[in-house]
Amino acid sequence: MDMTTAWVPPMLAAQRLFEIWLSARNRRRLLARGGVELRPETHRTMVGLHALFLASLTLESHPWSVPLDPLTWGCLAALAAVTFLRYWAIFSLGEFWSTRVIVVPGARVVRSGPYRFLRHPNYMAIVLEFLILPALVRAPATLVLFSAANLAVLRQRIRIEEGALIGCTDYADRFAGSFVLRNPENGYNASGKTGIHYREGSIMVGTPRKSAESEEEYFARLEFERRKRIEEEKQRKMAAQEKQRQRDLHFMHCPKCGMELIEVDYKTLKVDRCSSCDGVWMDAGELEAAVELEKGLLGRIFGL
């Protein structure tokens, strides 16, 4: 008895289209919260890989029919479990899930759902999908070629992602003891359990290792810091512009009634007098100077 597998490519395409839409929505929300996107080219690489995987799977599995043998049943059961794991991870992350590398500085890393047990359950599910789906539809060439390519892409992606999370969130604390923490600047690593010191987002101390091991983290952190500086400069300019706008709006206007202030002479001083309520206003230091000049009642009031 045979089973059609014609449903596999449309199902996979529908899943990926939904995930692209969800990722785009979450990206807008994260950027609105001050998030910074790192290495956007890695997103194009992943999208291209998955599109080619779908095309290869569709073509190689033609005429889309397989026997209902133990391999097929095993693949169906495994696919159901992996799909559950994938969407459990996606919905556990909520708006923090994205197909892009976006970090919100200071955000608290999610450690619920499958993240209680695994650092990267979503990526594990993807690795298993690239094995299970070709095995289900009997596409051995797709299995070998794209599984290897997928591992290479995910290896780079995880390096970039973890480097950014370590530098900008509480990722190191939340996953302490579950992996090796790297500091790209000094070529050292340390167990997450002991010997961790923080300074400007870096994690230091440990035993020497090859600098190539943290190359992606290093460039990810540099890119993040560059974009962070740009954003901070933008915020400073906006604050300065707002301060100037408020100054232009209120300069030489009475703090009490809002009408225009007129500069008048008081002995050797110049003070501001309201043209409407006759209130008198002084700049910093002028009150003390007036007291020094006043030899009568005003001097006694201030105890001079």
C-alpha positions in Angstrom: 0.0 0.0 0.0 1.3 3.4 -1.0 0.8 6.9 0.5 0.9 10.1 -1.5 3.5 12.7 -0.4 2.1 15.5 -2.6 0.9 17.3 0.6 4.5 17.7 1.9 5.8 20.6 -0.3 2.6 22.7 0.1 2.6 22.1 3.9 6.2 23.1 4.1 5.7 26.2 1.9 2.7 27.3 4.0 4.7 26.9 7.2 7.6 29.0 5.9 5.3 31.7 4.6 3.6 32.0 7.9 6.9 32.2 9.7 8.1 34.9 7.3 5.0 37.0 8.1 5.4 36.3 11.8 9.0 37.3 11.7 8.3 40.6 9.9 5.6 41.5 12.4 8.0 40.7 15.3 10.8 42.6 13.7 8.7 45.8 13.6 7.9 45.4 17.2 11.4 44.7 18.3 12.8 47.7 16.4 10.2 49.9 17.9 11.4 48.8 21.3 15.0 49.9 20.5 16.1 46.6 19.0 19.1 46.4 16.7 19.3 44.1 13.7 22.7 42.5 13.1 24.1 40.9 9.9 20.9 41.1 7.8 22.6 39.2 5.0 22.3 36.0 7.1 18.6 36.3 6.8 18.8 36.2 3.0 21.0 33.2 3.2 18.6 31.3 5.3 15.6 32.2 3.1 17.5 31.2 0.0 18.5 27.9 1.6 15.0 27.0 2.6 13.6 27.9 -0.8 16.1 25.7 -2.6 15.5 22.9 -0.1 11.8 23.0 -0.9 12.4 23.0 -4.6 14.9 20.1 -4.4 12.5 18.2 -2.2 9.6 18.7 -4.6 11.6 17.7 -7.7 13.4 14.7 -6.3 10.3 13.2 -4.6 8.3 13.0 -7.9 5.9 11.2 -8.4 5.2 11.9 -4.7 4.3 8.4 -3.6 5.9 6.2 -1.0 5.1 2.8 0.5 3.5 2.7 4.0 6.3 0.9 5.5 8.0 1.3 9.0 10.3 4.0 7.6 7.3 6.1 6.5 5.5 5.6 9.8 8.6 6.5 11.7 9.2 9.6 9.7 5.6 10.7 10.1 5.8 10.3 13.9 9.2 12.1 14.0 7.9 14.9 11.8 4.9 15.5 14.1 7.2 15.6 17.2 9.7 18.0 15.5 6.9 20.3 14.3 5.5 20.4 17.8 9.0 21.3 19.2 9.5 24.0 16.5 6.3 25.8 17.2 6.6 25.3 20.9 9.9 27.2 20.7 8.4 29.9 18.4 5.5 30.7 20.6 7.6 30.4 23.8 9.7 33.3 22.5 6.7 35.3 21.5 7.6 38.6 19.9 11.3 37.8 20.4 11.2 35.1 17.8 12.5 36.2 14.4 14.2 34.7 11.3 16.6 37.7 11.7 19.2 38.4 14.4 17.6 41.3 16.4 18.8 42.1 19.9 17.0 44.4 22.3 19.7 45.8 24.7 19.0 45.0 28.3 16.1 42.6 27.5 15.6 39.5 29.6 16.3 36.3 27.7 13.4 33.8 27.6 14.1 30.6 29.6 10.6 29.0 29.4 9.1 26.3 27.3 11.7 24.1 25.5 14.3 26.7 26.4 14.3 25.3 30.0 16.1 22.3 28.5 17.8 23.5 25.3 19.6 26.6 24.2 18.4 26.4 20.6 15.3 24.1 20.3 14.2 25.9 17.1 17.5 25.3 15.4 17.5 21.7 16.5 14.0 21.3 15.0 15.3 22.7 11.7 18.2 20.3 11.6 15.9 17.4 12.2 13.4 18.6 9.6 16.2 18.6 7.0 16.8 14.9 7.8 13.2 13.7 8.3 11.4 15.3 5.3 13.8 14.0 2.6 13.7 10.5 4.3 9.9 10.6 4.3 9.6 11.4 0.6 12.7 9.3 -0.4 14.9 12.1 -1.5 18.4 11.0 -0.5 20.4 13.6 -2.5 18.4 16.4 -0.9 19.0 14.9 2.5 22.8 14.8 2.1 23.3 18.0 0.3 21.0 20.3 2.2 21.6 18.8 5.7 25.3 19.7 5.3 24.5 23.2 4.0 21.9 23.7 6.7 24.5 22.8 9.4 27.0 25.3 8.0 24.5 28.1 7.9 23.2 27.4 11.4 26.7 27.2 12.8 27.4 30.7 11.6 24.0 32.0 12.7 24.4 30.6 16.2 27.8 32.2 16.6 26.4 35.7 15.6 23.3 35.3 17.7 25.1 34.1 20.8 27.8 36.8 20.5 25.2 39.5 20.4 23.1 38.1 23.2 26.1 37.7 25.5 27.1 41.2 24.9 23.7 42.9 25.2 21.4 40.8 27.4 21.4 38.5 30.4 22.0 35.5 28.2 25.2 34.5 30.0 23.4 34.5 33.3 20.3 32.7 32.1 22.3 29.9 30.4 25.3 29.9 32.7 26.9 26.4 32.9 25.3 25.2 29.7 28.0 26.3 27.2 31.4 28.0 26.9 31.3 31.8 27.0 33.7 33.6 24.7 35.4 37.0 24.7 36.3 37.9 21.1 38.8 40.6 22.2 41.3 38.6 24.3 41.1 35.1 22.9 40.0 33.5 26.1 37.0 31.4 27.1 35.5 30.3 30.4 33.0 27.9 31.6 29.6 29.4 32.3 29.8 28.0 35.8 32.8 29.9 37.2 35.3 32.7 36.5 33.0 35.0 34.6 33.6 38.8 34.8 31.6 41.5 33.0 33.0 44.7 31.6 31.2 46.7 28.9 29.4 43.6 27.7 32.5 41.4 27.6 33.0 38.1 29.3 36.6 37.3 30.2 39.0 34.9 32.0 39.7 31.3 31.2 42.1 29.3 29.0 43.6 30.3 25.7 41.8 29.3 22.5 42.0 30.1 18.8 40.6 33.6 17.9 38.8 32.1 14.9 36.4 30.4 17.3 34.8 33.7 18.1 35.2 35.6 14.9 31.5 35.8 14.2 30.8 37.0 17.8 33.4 39.6 17.5 32.1 41.1 14.3 28.5 40.9 15.5 29.4 42.8 18.6 31.3 45.5 16.6 28.2 45.8 14.3 25.9 46.1 17.3 28.1 48.7 19.0 28.3 50.7 15.8 24.6 50.8 15.4 24.1 51.5 19.0 26.3 54.6 18.8 24.4 55.8 15.8 21.1 55.4 17.7 22.4 57.1 20.8 23.7 60.0 18.6 20.3 60.3 17.0 18.6 60.4 20.4 21.0 63.1 21.6 20.3 65.2 18.6 16.6 64.8 19.1 17.0 65.8 22.8 19.0 68.8 21.8 16.4 69.8 19.2 13.6 69.4 21.7 15.5 71.5 24.3 16.0 74.3 21.7 12.4 74.1 20.7 11.3 74.5 24.3 13.7 77.4 24.7 12.4 79.2 21.7 8.8 78.6 22.9 9.4 79.9 26.5 12.3 82.3 26.3 11.5 85.7 27.8 8.0 84.7 28.8 6.6 84.9 32.3 6.7 81.5 34.1 3.4 82.5 35.9 1.1 83.9 33.2 3.1 83.2 30.0 3.2 86.8 28.8 6.3 88.6 27.5 9.0 89.6 30.0 10.6 93.1 29.7 14.2 93.7 30.9 14.3 96.6 33.4 17.1 98.2 35.4 17.4 97.6 39.2 20.2 99.7 40.5 23.2 98.1 38.7 21.3 94.9 37.8 19.0 94.1 34.9 16.0 92.0 35.9 13.0 90.7 33.9 9.5 92.1 34.6 6.3 90.7 33.3 4.4 93.0 31.0 1.1 91.6 32.3 1.2 90.5 36.0 4.2 92.7 37.0 6.0 89.8 38.4 9.8 90.2 38.6 12.1 87.3 37.6 15.9 87.0 38.1 18.6 85.0 36.5 20.9 82.7 38.5 23.0 84.8 40.9 21.0 88.0 40.5 19.1 87.5 43.7 22.3 87.3 45.8 23.6 90.4 44.0 20.4 92.3 44.7 20.7 91.4 48.4 24.2 92.7 48.6 23.0 95.9 47.1 20.0 96.2 49.4 20.9 97.9 52.7 17.4 98.1 54.1 14.6 95.7 54.7 15.6 93.2 52.1 19.0 92.8 53.7 17.4 92.0 57.1 15.0 89.5 55.6 17.9 87.5 54.3 19.8 87.8 57.5 22.5 90.1 56.2 
